[in-house]
Every structure is written in structure tokens, then in C-alpha cells.
Amino acid sequence: MELSHPQALIRLKDIKAELERLGEKTELTGEDEKQFDELTREFGEVDAHRRHLERKAALERVRSAATVTERRAPAATAIQSGTPYGGGGAYDADPILNPDSVEDKRFRNPWDLSEVRTFDRSPEQVGQELQARALCAIEKMRAANDGIRNAATHIIESFDDKKGTIARMCLATSSPEYLRAWSKLASGRGNLMSPEEQKALERAMSLADANGGYLVPFQLDPTVIITSNGSRNQIRQVARQVVATGDVWHGVSAGAVQWRWADEATEAGDNAPAFGQPEVPVHKADGFVPISIEAISDAENVTMEVGRLLAFGKDDLEAAAFTNGTGVKQPTGIVTALTGTPSEIAPATPETFASADVYAMDSSLPARYRANASWLANRSIYNLVRQFDTQGGADLWERIGADVPPQLLGRPALEAEAMDSGFDPAAAGDNRILVYGDFEHYVIADRIGMTVEFLPHLFGANRRPTGQRGWYAWYRVGADSVNDAAFRMLNVATAV
């Protein structure tokens, strides 16, 4: 036992509270019975340790009283640097005289949550400690470069809730024991896990959904990787990216504040904005990765590589959804969100696309959105725009030759292959070929925690093994426009 007397008292209170919680249940599962027995045994050990410390402290007081002399009295009152208070050693060292000792002891292993005191503390206070531990763990976690560490830190600091939901997941899935356990499962060697790795796996599984699978290690989570390395999906590059901790992301929007010119010492007007709460639901997406047994012979390299493959597959799937997603069991694409709204505009000349339409879109977008606006279209549409000036003046494009970066009227021109590539005057229908606006008002909500289920063998048509294993992965993401007024979309509708 290495607990100090104050720590022993705190631990006894925590054990008692947990035992009372289990005792209130009318029926205990096998796991509950096991936990009850372990807590009962631990209570006895900690209580015996507490009594030992008290006897030891009493004996020291008796010895001190018997040996005190007038000559040593002055020295007894001196305070030595780093003197512990409460008899707890370096963990309980005086935080004024020895300010670094507490942090060194507590976060030497940030993944050890048995040190987190939950008794007589609010969920917010526990959440703050979990977040501090998670930030410490990010600095220590393996299989992560500086970009991943920076992205993970940003996610914890910007999107975690008061209870430390994301921090708790980070701590459960980024530890060295969990990374080793996950790698062994991925390579079909789950039977070789150590007790510590098995315990780390069980702790992380308690945070996963009830439908099975194993959470991808935090440092390999595609959301973290995409945030660190940048997305190939250009909509994601400019959209507002948030992290959802539930099934729906809830935001806050406000109308423009009404300012006024006021005389001195006059009562303020009611200039309060009207608040709204846009919502972006998250949806499930899944994928399957077959991999040969030979390729997974090196578990650590394969673990890193498959994490990267999952991130790329996620990015490719989302590219089309963020453009034309229906919003039913998938994200709402920007084209879908603007269809039928006042932001959808027609060309100056029906069934015709001309340079005047490009200028009209720029002019009709309010200035507060225009400063951060971007264009979005299929590359074929941009090539049509390049041909508007037949004299070669290139009055629409900047750096038309270099094309780095591509800009249209001084604003970034982003590509989306899922958008309409043109229009046929002989065929009736809508052709939404160009979007212009501030994509900070298009929100992408990622749910941290991709889950993977490992299939030990894949079988061919004749029901014989193919020498491959399979990784079935699923995650959740949502997207939608939270302010349609920040966009304009050109629809060159044709009729026959």
C-alpha cells in the first residue's frame, strides 16, 4: 500500500459509496458480483492500511514527546523546504513550498483513473480533472505525430463538455495498453493479450455503443487524423467543423444586433438579438476493409496504415454527401439545403449561363458574408467560366495560368465533382451549377469514436477461407446549413 492517510480515507469513502450503489440493486449480474467481492476485499486492505498508519503516527508522537529537549525546541519549529503535510509523502507535499510535486505524482500515468476522486466532487470538477489528464495523455500517447497531438488538443479544448465526455474516451482509448490490445485484436492475436491489456479493452468497451465492436484508438481516429492532416474534401476545408458528443449537435445563432446612435444619459433601447438553436443530427456510415493475413504480420505498421485507410475512405464518402446528401440517414448537402430557399437564384437570361450571372451572385450576397466567401462548382463549370472572355483578357480569373490558388473574382474556387457539370438546353430539369457563400455557416458535426469489428476469416463463394481478415467499421457524422442567407446558388433550369 502506498496511500497516505488522507488518501486512504478518501478511498474508503469511494468504496463505501460504490458498495452501497451495488447493494441497492435487486439483482446483480456476474460482473456486479465480481466487482462487489473485489471492492469488499479492497475495503478490508485499505482499512487495515489506515489503522497501520494511525498506529505508526501515534507511536511517532510518543517518541517525539519523550525525546524533546530545550536545546532542540528552536529547530523543531523550523519549516524545511518540501516538508510533507499529512504524512503522505511527495504526493501530499506542500503545494506552496514544492509546487511541482503534486502534478508529477498525479499525472505520471494520466491513464490511471483509479486516482480520480469522485466522492464529494461535482461532475464538472471531475470533468476538469479528466480534461487535464487527457491533455497530459495526448503529450505521452504513442503512434502520434505533432499534427495529431495538436489536433487532439484542439478537440479536447474546444469541444469537450463539462463532464469530460471526450476526455474520458481519449483516456480510455489512447493508453499504451489499449493500443497494444487493439493491435492484437486487429491482427487476430487477441488470445495473447495481457491482463493489463484486457482491462484497458474492457474499460474502453464500456464507452462504446451496445452493438459491439471496439473503438479505434484515439490517435488513430479518422476525425483526429483528418483534422491534423487536412481533408481532400474541399467542402470540409472551408466548412465549420465541430465535434458532437451526442446524437445531435446543438448550436446557437443570433440575428444582427440592432445598434443606434444615442444621446448622453438616455435609456438604452431593446437591441437584443433573437436567438435560435440550429440542430445538426449525426448519421451512421460504415465501411469494410479486407486485408490479407500476410499484410498483418507486422501488427503495429498495419494498425497505423489501416487507421489512415479508414480516414481516406471516410473523406471520400463524405465528399458526395456534403454536396447532395438528402439529410435522410445521411448528412444534408449544401445543394440540398439551399434548394427551394430564397438563396436559390435564376440566371439573368433563362436557360443560359453567362459572366453576368457570376457577377450577379457576387453582388447579391450581403457584404458580411462576402468577405469570407468561396465558390463551389464542378471543374467543368469553371472551364466554362474561363471561356467567357474570348479575347483572352481573363477578367474573371486571377492567376489563370498558374491556377494556384484558383480564384474567381478574388474568392477561392473550390471543386465538388458531385455538382452538376453542365446543362442540356434540350433536356428539361434543374441544373444547380454554382454555389457562392460563407461556408462557416455550413456545419459539419463529427462524432468522435469510430468503432471497428474484426472478422478473423473471410470466406469465398465455396465457403472456404480466402486467407484474409476483415475490418468492419462504422462512425457517425452530420452536416447542414445553419444560415441559408449566407449563400447564393445558381440554378440554370431548362424546359422543352
C-alpha positions in Angstrom: 0.0 0.0 0.0 1.3 3.4 -0.9 -1.7 5.5 0.0 -1.3 8.3 2.5 -3.7 8.5 5.4 -5.9 11.2 3.7 -5.9 9.2 0.5 -6.9 6.0 2.4 -9.8 7.9 4.0 -11.0 9.2 0.6 -10.6 5.7 -1.0 -12.7 4.1 1.8 -15.5 6.6 1.2 -15.4 5.9 -2.5 -15.5 2.2 -2.0 -18.4 2.5 0.5 -20.4 4.7 -1.9 -19.9 2.1 -4.7 -20.8 -0.8 -2.5 -24.0 1.0 -1.4 -24.9 1.6 -5.1 -24.4 -2.1 -5.9 -26.3 -3.1 -2.7 -29.4 -1.1 -3.9 -29.7 -3.3 -6.9 -32.3 -6.0 -6.7 -30.4 -8.3 -9.0 -26.6 -8.3 -9.6 -25.0 -9.5 -12.8 -22.0 -11.7 -12.8 -19.8 -8.7 -13.3 -21.5 -6.8 -10.5 -20.9 -9.8 -8.1 -17.2 -9.8 -9.1 -16.9 -6.1 -8.6 -18.7 -6.3 -5.2 -16.3 -9.0 -4.0 -13.2 -7.1 -5.2 -14.4 -3.9 -3.5 -15.1 -5.7 -0.3 -11.6 -7.2 -0.3 -10.1 -3.8 -1.2 -12.0 -2.1 1.6 -10.5 -4.5 4.2 -7.0 -4.0 2.8 -7.3 -0.2 2.8 -8.9 -0.1 6.2 -6.1 -2.2 7.6 -3.6 0.1 6.0 -5.3 3.1 7.5 -5.2 1.6 11.0 -1.5 0.8 10.5 -0.7 4.5 9.5 -2.6 5.7 12.6 -0.7 3.4 14.9 2.5 4.5 13.3 1.7 8.2 13.7 0.7 7.7 17.3 4.0 5.9 18.0 5.9 8.7 16.4 4.1 11.3 18.6 5.0 9.3 21.7 8.7 9.0 20.6 8.8 12.7 19.9 7.3 13.7 23.2 9.8 11.5 25.1 12.9 12.9 23.4 12.0 16.6 23.2 14.6 18.8 24.9 15.0 22.5 25.4 18.0 22.5 23.1 16.1 21.1 20.1 13.0 23.2 20.6 14.0 26.0 18.2 14.9 23.6 15.4 11.6 21.9 15.8 9.7 25.0 14.8 11.7 25.4 11.5 9.9 24.6 8.3 12.0 22.6 5.8 11.6 23.0 2.1 9.4 20.3 0.7 8.2 19.1 4.1 5.1 17.0 3.5 1.9 17.7 5.4 -0.5 15.0 6.4 2.3 12.3 6.4 1.5 11.5 2.7 5.0 11.7 1.2 5.7 13.5 -2.1 2.1 13.2 -3.3 0.9 15.4 -0.5 3.9 17.7 -0.4 3.2 21.3 0.4 2.0 22.8 -2.9 3.4 26.2 -1.9 6.9 25.0 -1.0 7.0 22.3 -3.6 4.5 23.3 -6.3 5.5 20.6 -8.9 5.3 17.5 -6.8 1.6 17.1 -6.9 1.4 17.3 -10.7 4.4 15.0 -11.1 2.8 12.3 -8.9 -0.8 12.6 -10.2 -0.1 12.7 -13.9 2.9 10.4 -14.1 0.4 7.9 -15.5 -2.6 10.1 -16.7 -4.5 6.9 -17.8 -4.7 5.6 -14.2 -8.2 6.8 -13.4 -8.2 5.0 -10.1 -6.6 8.1 -8.7 -9.5 10.3 -9.8 -11.5 11.2 -6.6 -15.3 11.3 -7.3 -16.5 11.4 -3.8 -17.8 14.9 -2.7 -16.9 16.4 -6.0 -19.3 17.7 -8.7 -19.4 16.1 -12.2 -17.9 19.4 -13.5 -14.9 19.2 -11.2 -14.3 15.6 -12.2 -14.6 16.6 -15.8 -11.9 19.3 -15.3 -9.5 16.7 -14.0 -10.3 14.3 -16.8 -9.6 17.0 -19.3 -6.3 17.9 -17.6 -5.4 14.2 -17.7 -6.4 13.8 -21.3 -4.2 16.8 -22.4 -1.3 15.1 -20.5 -2.1 11.8 -22.1 -2.0 13.4 -25.6 1.6 14.5 -25.0 2.5 11.0 -23.9 0.5 8.8 -26.3 2.3 6.6 -28.8 1.8 6.3 -32.5 1.1 10.0 -32.9 3.0 12.8 -34.6 2.9 16.5 -33.7 0.0 17.2 -36.1 -2.2 14.5 -34.4 -1.2 15.8 -31.0 -2.2 19.4 -32.0 -5.5 18.2 -33.5 -6.3 16.1 -30.4 -5.5 19.0 -28.1 -7.8 21.3 -30.2 -10.7 18.8 -30.0 -10.4 18.4 -26.2 -10.1 22.2 -25.5 -12.7 23.3 -28.0 -15.5 20.7 -28.0 -15.4 18.7 -24.8 -18.4 19.1 -22.5 -18.3 20.0 -18.8 -18.3 16.3 -17.7 -15.3 15.5 -19.8 -17.1 13.0 -22.2 -14.4 13.3 -24.9 -11.6 13.4 -22.4 -12.8 10.2 -20.8 -12.9 8.5 -24.3 -9.4 9.9 -25.0 -8.0 8.4 -21.8 -9.7 5.0 -22.3 -8.5 4.6 -26.0 -5.1 6.2 -26.1 -3.2 4.3 -23.4 -0.3 2.1 -24.4 -2.2 -0.9 -23.1 -5.2 -0.2 -25.2 -3.2 0.4 -28.3 -1.4 -2.9 -27.8 -4.7 -4.7 -27.2 -6.3 -3.2 -30.2 -3.4 -4.1 -32.4 -3.5 -7.7 -31.2 -7.2 -7.9 -32.0 -6.7 -6.4 -35.4 -4.1 -9.0 -36.3 -6.1 -11.9 -34.9 -3.9 -12.4 -31.8 -6.4 -11.4 -29.2 -5.7 -14.5 -27.2 -2.2 -13.1 -26.4 -3.5 -10.1 -24.5 -2.0 -9.5 -21.0 -4.3 -8.9 -18.0 -3.5 -5.1 -18.2 -4.4 -5.0 -21.9 -7.6 -6.9 -21.3 -8.6 -4.5 -18.5 -7.9 -1.5 -20.8 -10.0 -3.1 -23.5 -12.9 -3.7 -21.1 -12.7 -0.1 -19.8 -12.9 1.3 -23.4 -15.8 -1.1 -24.4 -17.9 0.4 -21.6 -17.9 3.7 -23.5 -18.9 2.1 -26.9 -22.4 1.6 -28.1 -24.2 -1.6 -27.1 -24.0 -3.0 -30.6 -20.4 -4.4 -30.2 -17.1 -3.6 -31.8 -14.0 -1.9 -30.5 -13.3 1.9 -30.5 -10.4 2.9 -32.7 -7.5 4.3 -30.6 -7.9 8.0 -30.2 -4.7 8.8 -32.0 -5.9 6.7 -35.0 -9.5 8.0 -35.0 -10.2 9.3 -38.6 -11.7 12.5 -37.2 -8.4 13.3 -35.5 -6.3 12.3 -38.5 -8.3 14.3 -40.9 -8.2 17.3 -38.6 -4.4 17.0 -38.4 -3.5 16.3 -42.0 -6.2 18.3 -43.7 -9.1 16.9 -45.8 -9.0 16.2 -49.5 -12.7 17.1 -49.5 -12.7 20.8 -50.2 -16.0 21.5 -48.6 -14.6 20.2 -45.3 -11.6 22.5 -45.7 -13.8 25.6 -45.5 -16.9 24.5 -43.6 -17.2 25.0 -39.9 -16.2 21.7 -38.2 -17.5 20.8 -34.8 -17.4 17.7 -32.6 -20.7 16.3 -31.3 -20.9 14.4 -28.1 -24.4 13.1 -28.7 -26.8 12.1 -31.5 -27.5 15.8 -32.4 -25.2 18.8 -32.4 -27.0 21.9 -30.9 -25.7 25.3 -31.9 -26.7 28.9 -31.2 -27.4 31.5 -33.8 -28.4 35.1 -33.4 -29.8 37.8 -35.6 -28.0 41.1 -36.1 -27.8 43.2 -33.0 -29.7 46.5 -33.6 -27.4 49.4 -32.7 -28.4 53.0 -32.5 -27.0 56.5 -32.0 -27.9 57.6 -28.5 -27.9 60.8 -26.6 -25.9 61.0 -23.4 -27.7 59.7 -20.3 -30.7 58.2 -22.2 -32.2 54.8 -21.6 -30.9 52.0 -23.8 -33.2 50.6 -26.4 -34.2 46.9 -26.6 -31.5 45.9 -29.1 -31.3 42.2 -28.1 -31.0 39.8 -31.0 -33.4 36.9 -31.5 -31.7 33.7 -30.5 -32.2 30.4 -32.3 -30.8 26.9 -31.8 -29.9 25.2 -35.1 -29.5 21.4 -34.9 -27.4 19.0 -36.9 -28.2 15.3 -36.5 -25.4 12.8 -36.9 -25.9 9.7 -39.1 -24.2 6.3 -39.3 -21.8 5.4 -42.1 -20.0 2.1 -42.4 -17.2 0.5 -44.5 -15.4 -2.7 -44.9 -11.6 -3.3 -45.2 -10.4 -6.7 -46.3 -6.7 -7.4 -45.5 -4.5 -10.4 -46.2 -3.0 -12.4 -43.3 0.4 -11.7 -44.7 -0.1 -8.0 -44.6 -1.0 -8.0 -40.9 2.1 -9.9 -39.8 3.5 -6.6 -38.6 0.7 -5.5 -36.3 1.9 -2.0 -35.4 2.5 -1.0 -39.1 -0.8 -2.4 -40.1 -2.6 -0.6 -37.3 -1.2 2.7 -38.4 -1.9 2.0 -42.1 -5.5 0.9 -41.6 -6.2 3.9 -39.5 -5.0 6.0 -42.4 -7.1 4.0 -44.9 -10.2 4.4 -42.7 -9.6 8.2 -42.7 -9.3 8.4 -46.5 -12.4 6.2 -47.1 -14.4 8.4 -44.7 -13.2 11.5 -46.6 -14.2 10.1 -50.0 -17.7 9.0 -48.8 -18.4 12.4 -47.3 -17.4 14.4 -50.4 -20.6 13.5 -52.2 -22.8 13.7 -49.1 -21.7 17.2 -48.3 -22.8 18.3 -51.8 -26.0 16.4 -52.5 -26.8 14.5 -49.3 -30.5 14.1 -48.7 -30.5 14.6 -44.9 -32.3 11.2 -44.6 -30.0 8.8 -42.9 -27.1 10.9 -44.3 -25.8 14.4 -44.0 -27.6 17.3 -45.7 -25.6 18.5 -48.6 -25.2 22.2 -49.3 -27.0 21.9 -52.6 -29.9 20.1 -50.9 -30.0 22.6 -48.1 -30.3 25.6 -50.4 -32.8 24.0 -52.9 -36.2 25.8 -52.8 -34.9 28.6 -50.5 -34.6 32.4 -51.3 -30.9 31.8 -51.7 -31.5 29.9 -55.0 -31.4 32.3 -57.9 -32.0 32.1 -61.6 -29.8 33.3 -64.4 -30.3 36.7 -66.0 -31.3 35.0 -69.2 -33.3 31.8 -68.8 -31.6 28.6 -69.7 -28.3 30.5 -70.2 -25.1 30.7 -68.2 -23.1 33.9 -68.7 -20.5 36.0 -67.0 -23.2 38.4 -65.8 -24.6 35.6 -63.6 -21.3 35.3 -61.8 -21.2 39.0 -61.1 -24.9 38.9 -60.1 -24.2 36.2 -57.5 -21.3 38.2 -56.0 -23.4 41.4 -55.9 -26.4 39.8 -54.3 -24.5 38.2 -51.4 -24.5 40.5 -48.3 -21.2 42.1 -47.6 -20.9 40.5 -44.2 -20.8 37.1 -45.8 -18.9 38.1 -49.0 -15.6 38.8 -47.1 -15.2 35.1 -46.2 -17.0 33.7 -49.3 -15.9 30.8 -51.5 -17.2 29.4 -54.8 -18.2 25.7 -55.2 -18.7 24.0 -58.6 -17.7 21.1 -60.8 -14.5 21.8 -62.6 -16.4 21.7 -65.9 -18.3 24.8 -64.9 -15.1 26.6 -64.0 -13.8 25.7 -67.5 -17.0 27.3 -69.0 -16.3 30.4 -66.9 -12.7 30.6 -68.3 -14.2 30.7 -71.8 -16.5 33.7 -71.2 -13.8 36.2 -72.2 -13.0 35.1 -75.8 -10.4 37.9 -76.2 -8.1 36.4 -73.6 -8.5 39.1 -71.0 -9.3 36.7 -68.2 -11.2 39.4 -66.4 -12.9 36.9 -64.1 -9.9 34.8 -63.0 -6.8 35.6 -61.1 -3.6 33.7 -62.0 -5.4 31.7 -64.7 -2.2 30.1 -65.9 -0.7 29.0 -62.5 -4.1 28.0 -61.1 -2.6 28.2 -57.6 -4.7 29.1 -55.8 -7.7 29.1 -58.2 -9.8 32.2 -57.5 -12.9 33.6 -59.1 -13.5 37.3 -58.6 -10.8 37.2 -55.9 -12.5 34.5 -53.9 -11.4 30.8 -53.6 -12.9 28.4 -56.2 -13.5 25.0 -54.6 -14.2 21.9 -56.6 -17.1 19.4 -56.0 -17.3 16.6 -58.6 -20.8 15.7 -57.3 -22.2 19.0 -58.5 -23.8 19.4 -61.9 -21.2 19.5 -64.6 -23.3 21.4 -67.2 -26.8 21.7 -68.6 -28.5 20.5 -71.8 -31.0 23.0 -73.2 -32.8 20.1 -74.9 -33.5 18.4 -71.6 -35.9 19.7 -69.0 -34.7 19.9 -65.4 -32.8 21.8 -62.8 -29.1 22.4 -63.1 -27.7 23.8 -59.8 -24.2 24.5 -61.1 -22.7 27.1 -58.8 -22.7 27.9 -55.1 -21.2 31.0 -53.5 -21.1 32.0 -49.9 -19.5 31.8 -46.4 -19.1 28.1 -45.6 -18.6 28.9 -41.9 -22.4 28.7 -41.9 -22.3 25.1 -43.2 -21.6 23.0 -40.2 -20.0 19.5 -40.2 -20.6 17.7 -36.9 -18.2 14.7 -36.3 -18.9 12.2 -33.6 -15.6 11.1 -32.0 -15.3 7.4 -31.7 -15.1 5.2 -34.9 -15.9 1.6 -34.0 -14.3 -1.5 -35.7 -15.4 -5.1 -35.6 -12.7 -7.7 -36.5 -13.7 -10.7 -38.6 -11.0 -13.4 -38.2 -11.6 -15.1 -41.6 -13.3 -14.2 -44.9 -14.8 -16.9 -47.0 -15.1 -17.3 -50.7 -18.0 -18.5 -52.9 -17.3 -22.1 -52.0 -17.3 -21.3 -48.2 -13.5 -21.8 -47.9 -11.2 -19.3 -46.3 -9.6 -16.8 -48.6 -6.5 -16.0 -46.4 -8.0 -12.7 -45.5 -9.3 -11.0 -42.4 -11.9 -8.2 -42.4 -12.4 -4.9 -40.6 -16.0 -3.7 -40.5 -16.0 -0.1 -39.3 -18.8 2.4 -38.6 -18.9 6.0 -37.4 -21.4 8.9 -37.3 -21.3 12.4 -38.9 -23.8 15.1 -39.8 -23.9 18.3 -41.8 -26.3 21.0 -42.7 -26.6 24.7 -43.5 -27.4 26.7 -40.3 -27.9 30.0 -42.2 -29.1 29.8 -45.8 -28.8 33.6 -46.1 -25.0 33.3 -46.2 -25.2 31.5 -49.6 -26.3 32.0 -53.2 -26.9 29.1 -55.6 -27.4 29.5 -59.3 -29.9 27.2 -60.9 -29.9 27.2 -64.7 -33.3 25.4 -65.2 -34.1 24.2 -68.7 -37.5 23.5 -70.2 -38.5 21.8 -73.5 
